[in-house]
Amino acid sequence: MLKYLAAGALALVIASPALADDDRVTPRQRASTLTALKRIGCTAPRSIERDDGGFEVDDARCRGGRYDIKLNRNFKVVSREKQDRDDD
């Protein structure tokens, strides 16, 4: 019984790093996201993460201020929310 418990714990430890990287974007996804932002006049996001099958961009610098932007998996903008602060 102890062998099975140890094997299960080992499998969980081995799988944990792979599960933790689910929010990271690949270099290709990052480039596609930056291209999509450029098309709408935005640059310099603080971060880009995978989110609900798409991508979440935090604090992109756009005309008129900073925005949080969500893109779908095809890099189309699905929402833009202006941030209250503008620390340019």
Backbone as JSON Lines, residues from 0, in Angstrom:
{"i":0,"aa":"M","n":[0.82,-1.2,0.0],"ca":[0.0,0.0,0.0],"c":[0.87,1.26,0.0]}
{"i":1,"aa":"L","n":[1.93,1.22,0.77],"ca":[2.83,2.37,0.85],"c":[3.49,2.65,-0.5]}
{"i":2,"aa":"K","n":[3.77,1.59,-1.27],"ca":[4.36,1.77,-2.6],"c":[3.43,2.56,-3.51]}
{"i":3,"aa":"Y","n":[2.14,2.25,-3.46],"ca":[1.17,2.94,-4.31],"c":[1.03,4.41,-3.92]}
{"i":4,"aa":"L","n":[1.05,4.66,-2.63],"ca":[0.96,6.04,-2.14],"c":[2.2,6.84,-2.56]}
{"i":5,"aa":"A","n":[3.37,6.23,-2.43],"ca":[4.61,6.9,-2.83],"c":[4.63,7.14,-4.33]}
{"i":6,"aa":"A","n":[4.17,6.18,-5.11],"ca":[4.14,6.34,-6.57],"c":[3.19,7.46,-6.97]}
{"i":7,"aa":"G","n":[2.05,7.55,-6.31],"ca":[1.1,8.63,-6.59],"c":[1.66,9.99,-6.25]}
{"i":8,"aa":"A","n":[2.34,10.08,-5.12],"ca":[2.95,11.35,-4.71],"c":[4.05,11.75,-5.69]}
{"i":9,"aa":"L","n":[4.84,10.79,-6.13],"ca":[5.91,11.07,-7.09],"c":[5.33,11.57,-8.41]}
{"i":10,"aa":"A","n":[4.26,10.95,-8.87],"ca":[3.62,11.38,-10.12],"c":[3.11,12.81,-10.01]}
{"i":11,"aa":"L","n":[2.56,13.17,-8.86],"ca":[2.07,14.53,-8.65],"c":[3.22,15.53,-8.66]}
{"i":12,"aa":"V","n":[4.32,15.19,-8.03],"ca":[5.49,16.08,-7.99],"c":[6.05,16.28,-9.4]}
{"i":13,"aa":"I","n":[6.11,15.22,-10.17],"ca":[6.64,15.31,-11.53],"c":[5.72,16.14,-12.42]}
{"i":14,"aa":"A","n":[4.42,16.04,-12.26],"ca":[3.46,16.75,-13.1],"c":[3.31,18.22,-12.7]}
{"i":15,"aa":"S","n":[3.63,18.58,-11.48],"ca":[3.4,19.94,-10.99],"c":[4.06,21.03,-11.82]}
{"i":16,"aa":"P","n":[5.33,20.92,-12.22],"ca":[5.92,21.99,-13.04],"c":[5.2,22.17,-14.36]}
{"i":17,"aa":"A","n":[4.76,21.11,-14.97],"ca":[4.04,21.23,-16.24],"c":[2.72,21.94,-16.04]}
{"i":18,"aa":"L","n":[2.05,21.66,-14.95],"ca":[0.78,22.32,-14.67],"c":[0.99,23.8,-14.36]}
{"i":19,"aa":"A","n":[2.08,24.15,-13.73],"ca":[2.35,25.54,-13.35],"c":[2.63,26.42,-14.56]}
{"i":20,"aa":"D","n":[3.12,25.86,-15.67],"ca":[3.48,26.64,-16.84],"c":[2.32,26.88,-17.8]}
{"i":21,"aa":"D","n":[1.11,26.48,-17.44],"ca":[-0.03,26.63,-18.34],"c":[-0.32,28.07,-18.72]}
{"i":22,"aa":"D","n":[0.02,29.04,-17.87],"ca":[-0.27,30.44,-18.15],"c":[0.82,31.13,-18.97]}
{"i":23,"aa":"R","n":[1.94,30.48,-19.16],"ca":[3.03,31.09,-19.92],"c":[2.72,31.06,-21.41]}
{"i":24,"aa":"V","n":[3.15,32.11,-22.09],"ca":[2.97,32.16,-23.54],"c":[4.27,31.75,-24.21]}
{"i":25,"aa":"T","n":[4.15,31.15,-25.37],"ca":[5.33,30.78,-26.14],"c":[5.86,32.03,-26.84]}
{"i":26,"aa":"P","n":[7.09,32.0,-27.31],"ca":[7.61,33.15,-28.05],"c":[6.75,33.5,-29.27]}
{"i":27,"aa":"R","n":[6.22,32.5,-29.95],"ca":[5.36,32.75,-31.12],"c":[4.05,33.42,-30.69]}
{"i":28,"aa":"Q","n":[3.46,32.96,-29.6],"ca":[2.22,33.57,-29.1],"c":[2.47,35.01,-28.66]}
{"i":29,"aa":"R","n":[3.61,35.24,-28.03],"ca":[3.95,36.61,-27.61],"c":[4.08,37.52,-28.83]}
{"i":30,"aa":"A","n":[4.76,37.05,-29.86],"ca":[4.92,37.85,-31.08],"c":[3.57,38.14,-31.73]}
{"i":31,"aa":"S","n":[2.7,37.14,-31.79],"ca":[1.37,37.34,-32.38],"c":[0.54,38.31,-31.55]}
{"i":32,"aa":"T","n":[0.67,38.23,-30.24],"ca":[-0.05,39.16,-29.36],"c":[0.44,40.58,-29.56]}
{"i":33,"aa":"L","n":[1.75,40.77,-29.63],"ca":[2.3,42.11,-29.85],"c":[1.89,42.67,-31.21]}
{"i":34,"aa":"T","n":[1.81,41.82,-32.22],"ca":[1.35,42.25,-33.54],"c":[-0.1,42.71,-33.48]}
{"i":35,"aa":"A","n":[-0.94,41.95,-32.77],"ca":[-2.35,42.32,-32.62],"c":[-2.48,43.65,-31.88]}
{"i":36,"aa":"L","n":[-1.67,43.85,-30.86],"ca":[-1.71,45.11,-30.12],"c":[-1.28,46.28,-31.0]}
{"i":37,"aa":"K","n":[-0.25,46.06,-31.79],"ca":[0.24,47.11,-32.68],"c":[-0.84,47.54,-33.68]}
{"i":38,"aa":"R","n":[-1.63,46.55,-34.16],"ca":[-2.71,46.86,-35.11],"c":[-3.74,47.82,-34.52]}
{"i":39,"aa":"I","n":[-3.93,47.78,-33.2],"ca":[-4.91,48.67,-32.58],"c":[-4.25,49.87,-31.91]}
{"i":40,"aa":"G","n":[-2.96,50.07,-32.19],"ca":[-2.26,51.24,-31.68],"c":[-1.75,51.12,-30.26]}
{"i":41,"aa":"C","n":[-1.48,49.91,-29.82],"ca":[-0.99,49.7,-28.45],"c":[0.39,49.05,-28.46]}
{"i":42,"aa":"T","n":[1.15,49.33,-27.41],"ca":[2.49,48.76,-27.26],"c":[2.78,48.52,-25.78]}
{"i":43,"aa":"A","n":[3.93,47.98,-25.5],"ca":[4.54,47.9,-24.17],"c":[3.63,47.36,-23.06]}
{"i":44,"aa":"P","n":[3.07,46.17,-23.22],"ca":[2.29,45.62,-22.11],"c":[3.21,45.23,-20.95]}
{"i":45,"aa":"R","n":[2.68,45.33,-19.74],"ca":[3.45,44.88,-18.57],"c":[3.56,43.36,-18.55]}
{"i":46,"aa":"S","n":[2.49,42.68,-18.99],"ca":[2.54,41.22,-19.02],"c":[1.54,40.68,-20.03]}
{"i":47,"aa":"I","n":[1.83,39.46,-20.49],"ca":[0.93,38.72,-21.38],"c":[0.82,37.32,-20.8]}
{"i":48,"aa":"E","n":[-0.41,36.86,-20.58],"ca":[-0.63,35.53,-20.03],"c":[-1.72,34.82,-20.82]}
{"i":49,"aa":"R","n":[-1.66,33.49,-20.8],"ca":[-2.75,32.69,-21.37],"c":[-3.91,32.77,-20.4]}
{"i":50,"aa":"D","n":[-5.13,32.86,-20.94],"ca":[-6.29,33.02,-20.07],"c":[-7.54,32.52,-20.78]}
{"i":51,"aa":"D","n":[-8.19,31.52,-20.22],"ca":[-9.46,31.01,-20.73],"c":[-9.43,30.73,-22.23]}
{"i":52,"aa":"G","n":[-8.4,30.08,-22.7],"ca":[-8.3,29.74,-24.12],"c":[-7.82,30.88,-25.0]}
{"i":53,"aa":"G","n":[-7.55,32.02,-24.42],"ca":[-7.06,33.17,-25.16],"c":[-5.88,33.78,-24.42]}
{"i":54,"aa":"F","n":[-5.8,35.1,-24.47],"ca":[-4.66,35.79,-23.87],"c":[-5.13,37.04,-23.14]}
{"i":55,"aa":"E","n":[-4.46,37.33,-22.03],"ca":[-4.75,38.53,-21.25],"c":[-3.51,39.41,-21.24]}
{"i":56,"aa":"V","n":[-3.7,40.65,-21.63],"ca":[-2.61,41.63,-21.68],"c":[-2.87,42.66,-20.59]}
{"i":57,"aa":"D","n":[-1.9,42.87,-19.73],"ca":[-2.06,43.83,-18.64],"c":[-1.31,45.12,-18.95]}
{"i":58,"aa":"D","n":[-2.0,46.22,-18.76],"ca":[-1.42,47.57,-18.84],"c":[-0.7,47.85,-20.15]}
{"i":59,"aa":"A","n":[-1.35,47.58,-21.27],"ca":[-0.78,47.95,-22.56],"c":[-0.88,49.46,-22.72]}
{"i":60,"aa":"R","n":[0.15,50.06,-23.25],"ca":[0.16,51.5,-23.49],"c":[-0.52,51.75,-24.84]}
{"i":61,"aa":"C","n":[-1.65,52.47,-24.79],"ca":[-2.43,52.76,-25.99],"c":[-2.71,54.26,-26.05]}
{"i":62,"aa":"R","n":[-3.2,54.69,-27.2],"ca":[-3.65,56.08,-27.28],"c":[-4.74,56.28,-26.24]}
{"i":63,"aa":"G","n":[-4.58,57.29,-25.43],"ca":[-5.6,57.55,-24.42],"c":[-5.35,56.91,-23.08]}
{"i":64,"aa":"G","n":[-4.24,56.22,-22.9],"ca":[-3.94,55.65,-21.58],"c":[-3.48,54.21,-21.63]}
{"i":65,"aa":"R","n":[-3.6,53.56,-20.49],"ca":[-3.23,52.15,-20.37],"c":[-4.49,51.3,-20.29]}
{"i":66,"aa":"Y","n":[-4.43,50.13,-20.92],"ca":[-5.6,49.25,-20.99],"c":[-5.21,47.82,-20.65]}
{"i":67,"aa":"D","n":[-6.15,47.1,-20.04],"ca":[-6.08,45.65,-19.95],"c":[-6.88,45.14,-21.14]}
{"i":68,"aa":"I","n":[-6.3,44.24,-21.9],"ca":[-6.92,43.78,-23.15],"c":[-6.97,42.26,-23.15]}
{"i":69,"aa":"K","n":[-8.1,41.73,-23.58],"ca":[-8.23,40.28,-23.75],"c":[-8.34,39.97,-25.23]}
{"i":70,"aa":"L","n":[-7.61,38.94,-25.64],"ca":[-7.65,38.47,-27.02],"c":[-8.1,37.02,-27.02]}
{"i":71,"aa":"N","n":[-8.8,36.62,-28.08],"ca":[-9.18,35.22,-28.18],"c":[-7.99,34.41,-28.7]}
{"i":72,"aa":"R","n":[-8.18,33.13,-28.89],"ca":[-7.07,32.28,-29.31],"c":[-6.57,32.59,-30.72]}
{"i":73,"aa":"N","n":[-7.37,33.36,-31.48],"ca":[-6.96,33.79,-32.82],"c":[-6.39,35.2,-32.82]}
{"i":74,"aa":"F","n":[-6.09,35.71,-31.62],"ca":[-5.47,37.02,-31.43],"c":[-6.36,38.18,-31.89]}
{"i":75,"aa":"K","n":[-7.66,38.0,-31.75],"ca":[-8.63,39.07,-32.01],"c":[-9.04,39.67,-30.67]}
{"i":76,"aa":"V","n":[-9.11,40.99,-30.6],"ca":[-9.48,41.67,-29.36],"c":[-10.94,41.37,-29.02]}
{"i":77,"aa":"V","n":[-11.16,40.92,-27.8],"ca":[-12.53,40.66,-27.35],"c":[-12.97,41.63,-26.26]}
{"i":78,"aa":"S","n":[-11.99,42.28,-25.59],"ca":[-12.36,43.32,-24.62],"c":[-11.17,44.22,-24.34]}
{"i":79,"aa":"R","n":[-11.5,45.47,-24.01],"ca":[-10.5,46.47,-23.6],"c":[-11.06,47.2,-22.41]}
{"i":80,"aa":"E","n":[-10.27,47.3,-21.36],"ca":[-10.7,48.01,-20.17],"c":[-9.64,49.03,-19.79]}
{"i":81,"aa":"K","n":[-10.03,50.3,-19.79],"ca":[-9.09,51.36,-19.45],"c":[-8.75,51.3,-17.98]}
{"i":82,"aa":"Q","n":[-7.48,51.46,-17.68],"ca":[-7.02,51.48,-16.3],"c":[-7.1,52.9,-15.77]}
{"i":83,"aa":"D","n":[-7.42,53.04,-14.5],"ca":[-7.57,54.36,-13.89],"c":[-6.28,55.15,-13.85]}
{"i":84,"aa":"R","n":[-5.17,54.45,-13.68],"ca":[-3.89,55.15,-13.59],"c":[-3.25,55.25,-14.97]}
{"i":85,"aa":"D","n":[-2.47,56.27,-15.14],"ca":[-1.71,56.46,-16.38],"c":[-0.33,56.93,-15.96]}
{"i":86,"aa":"D","n":[0.59,55.96,-15.77],"ca":[1.91,56.3,-15.23],"c":[2.96,56.34,-16.32]}
{"i":87,"aa":"D","n":[2.71,57.12,-17.36],"ca":[3.7,57.28,-18.44],"c":[4.83,58.17,-18.01]}
